[in-house]
Amino acid sequence: MAERTARRARLDTPAVERRTALRPHYDPDAFGRLSERIARFLGTARFIVYMTVFVTVWLLWNTLAPQDLQFDPRALNYTLLTLMLSLQASYAAPLILLAQNRQTDRDRVALEEDRATSARLQAELDYLTLEVASLRQSLGEVPTRDFLRDQLREVADQVVVRVRPDDADDDEQERQARREREERERRAERRQRRAEQRADDRTEHKPDLGEPFVGEPEPD
């Protein structure tokens, strides 16, 4: 007997859960759905009308009916009606709280899903922002139509100069072509420097996607 008492008194021994066979079992989800239906009905105008009609009929019957037919007389201050209303209130309050708790759980789950969706959309937006910025930077390095036209004209002038015979007029034309070619080279160098400067500015400053994209300006 002493050993059994000492064994029960030890704090490092977990207690064995005792289960009784007479414990009632119920489905929490089914009971929660039933409580929500009851709470939803209690919050309607139909319930108020039904309750008002019931209480009115009860009071009129137990007030105006003969004494032999009254089951809750006025002399006893309508004791049975008071007990019924108290019982209804005692059950309605926990049912309403249970329905509110279930609604709170649903709102929390929906909020977590919305938060995860917002985080995923934000990540996709950041990725698209980087892609658009890289595309705009790449477009700044693409040669323009005027640059290609100048290069082709320069190549054509060189071919013409090499094909024609060497005479005074050809020398003059060659000098004129050389001057034009040098002028085009200077303009091409200026445009190239401006393009490089714009590319450096884009790399230093993050582009603003709210501004509309404007193409390369026409050369002077």
C-alpha positions in Angstrom: 0.0 0.0 0.0 2.9 2.3 0.8 4.6 1.5 -2.4 1.4 2.3 -4.4 1.1 5.7 -2.6 4.7 6.6 -3.3 4.4 5.6 -6.9 1.4 7.8 -7.4 3.2 10.7 -5.6 6.2 10.8 -8.0 6.2 13.9 -10.1 8.4 12.4 -12.9 5.8 9.8 -13.8 3.2 10.9 -16.3 -0.4 10.5 -15.3 -2.4 7.9 -17.1 -5.4 9.4 -18.9 -8.6 7.9 -17.7 -11.4 7.5 -20.2 -14.9 6.9 -19.2 -17.2 4.9 -21.4 -20.1 7.2 -20.7 -18.6 10.3 -22.2 -20.9 11.7 -24.9 -19.4 11.9 -28.4 -20.5 14.5 -31.0 -19.2 15.9 -34.3 -17.7 19.4 -33.6 -18.3 20.5 -37.2 -21.9 19.4 -37.3 -22.6 21.1 -34.0 -20.8 24.2 -35.2 -22.9 24.3 -38.3 -26.1 23.9 -36.3 -25.0 26.7 -33.9 -24.4 29.0 -36.9 -27.8 28.2 -38.3 -29.5 29.0 -34.9 -27.5 32.2 -34.5 -28.3 33.3 -38.0 -32.0 32.7 -37.3 -31.9 34.5 -34.0 -30.5 37.6 -35.7 -33.4 37.9 -38.2 -36.6 40.0 -38.0 -38.7 36.8 -38.4 -37.5 35.5 -35.0 -38.4 38.8 -33.3 -41.9 38.7 -34.8 -42.4 35.0 -33.9 -41.2 35.7 -30.3 -43.4 38.7 -29.9 -46.5 36.8 -31.1 -45.7 33.9 -28.8 -45.2 36.1 -25.7 -48.3 38.1 -26.5 -50.5 35.1 -26.9 -49.0 33.6 -23.7 -49.8 36.7 -21.7 -53.3 37.2 -23.1 -54.3 33.6 -22.5 -53.0 33.5 -18.9 -54.6 36.8 -18.2 -58.0 36.7 -19.9 -58.8 33.0 -19.9 -60.8 31.4 -17.1 -58.9 30.4 -14.0 -59.3 26.7 -14.7 -57.7 27.0 -18.2 -54.7 29.2 -17.1 -51.4 27.2 -16.8 -49.2 30.2 -15.9 -51.5 32.6 -14.0 -50.8 36.2 -13.4 -51.0 35.7 -9.7 -47.7 33.8 -9.9 -46.1 36.6 -12.0 -45.9 34.3 -15.1 -43.2 32.2 -13.5 -43.2 29.6 -16.3 -42.7 32.2 -19.0 -39.9 33.8 -17.1 -38.1 30.4 -16.8 -38.6 29.7 -20.5 -37.1 33.1 -21.5 -34.2 32.6 -19.1 -33.5 29.2 -20.5 -33.6 30.5 -24.1 -31.2 33.3 -23.2 -28.8 30.9 -21.5 -28.6 28.7 -24.6 -28.6 31.5 -27.2 -25.6 33.3 -25.8 -23.1 30.4 -26.1 -24.5 29.4 -29.5 -23.9 32.9 -30.8 -20.4 33.0 -29.3 -19.6 29.6 -31.0 -20.8 30.9 -34.3 -18.7 34.0 -33.9 -15.6 31.9 -33.1 -16.1 29.8 -36.3 -16.5 33.0 -38.3 -13.3 34.4 -36.8 -11.4 31.2 -37.7 -12.6 31.5 -41.3 -11.6 35.1 -41.5 -8.1 34.3 -40.2 -7.6 31.6 -42.8 -8.9 33.9 -45.6 -6.5 36.7 -44.4 -3.5 34.3 -44.5 -4.4 33.2 -48.0 -4.8 36.8 -49.1 -1.4 37.7 -47.5 0.3 34.8 -49.4 -1.3 35.8 -52.6 -0.2 39.4 -52.1 3.4 38.3 -51.4 3.4 36.1 -54.6 2.1 39.0 -56.7 4.7 41.4 -55.2 7.5 38.9 -56.1 6.1 38.7 -59.7 5.9 42.4 -59.9 9.5 42.8 -58.8 10.6 40.3 -61.4 8.7 42.0 -64.2 10.2 45.4 -63.1 13.7 44.0 -63.4 12.9 42.5 -66.8 11.5 45.8 -68.2 14.5 47.7 -66.8 16.9 45.3 -68.6 14.9 45.6 -71.8 15.1 49.4 -71.7 18.8 49.3 -71.1 19.3 46.9 -74.0 17.2 49.1 -76.3 19.5 52.0 -75.5 22.5 50.0 -76.9 20.8 49.1 -80.2 22.1 51.1 -83.3 19.7 53.5 -84.7 18.6 53.8 -88.3 20.6 57.0 -88.9 23.8 55.4 -87.6 23.4 52.5 -90.0 22.6 54.9 -92.9 25.8 56.9 -92.2 27.9 53.7 -92.1 26.5 52.5 -95.4 27.0 55.8 -97.0 30.6 55.9 -95.8 31.2 52.4 -97.2 29.6 53.4 -100.6 31.8 56.5 -100.8 34.9 54.5 -100.2 33.9 52.0 -102.9 33.2 54.9 -105.4 36.6 56.5 -104.6 38.5 53.3 -105.1 36.8 52.5 -108.4 37.2 55.9 -110.2 40.6 56.9 -111.9 43.0 59.3 -110.2 42.6 62.8 -111.8 42.1 66.3 -110.6 38.3 66.1 -110.5 38.5 62.8 -108.7 41.0 64.2 -106.2 38.6 67.0 -105.5 35.7 64.6 -105.1 37.8 62.4 -102.9 38.7 65.3 -100.7 35.1 66.3 -100.5 34.1 62.7 -99.7 36.9 62.5 -97.1 35.6 65.7 -95.5 32.1 64.4 -95.5 33.2 61.1 -94.1 35.2 62.8 -91.3 32.1 65.0 -90.5 29.9 61.9 -90.3 32.5 60.1 -88.1 32.5 63.1 -85.7 28.7 63.1 -85.6 28.7 59.3 -85.1 31.2 59.7 -82.2 29.1 62.4 -80.6 26.0 60.2 -80.8 27.9 57.2 -79.4 29.1 59.3 -76.5 25.6 60.5 -75.8 24.3 57.0 -75.9 27.0 55.8 -73.5 26.2 58.7 -71.2 22.5 57.8 -71.2 23.3 54.1 -70.5 25.5 55.2 -67.6 22.7 57.3 -66.2 20.3 54.4 -66.5 22.6 52.1 -64.5 23.1 54.7 -61.8 19.4 55.6 -61.4 16.6 53.0 -61.1 14.1 53.6 -64.0 10.6 54.8 -63.1 8.1 52.4 -64.7 5.3 55.0 -64.3 6.9 57.2 -67.0 6.1 56.4 -70.6 9.0 55.0 -72.7 10.4 57.4 -75.2 12.6 56.3 -78.0 16.0 57.6 -79.1 15.9 61.3 -80.1 16.5 62.2 -83.7 20.1 63.4 -84.3 20.8 67.0 -85.3 
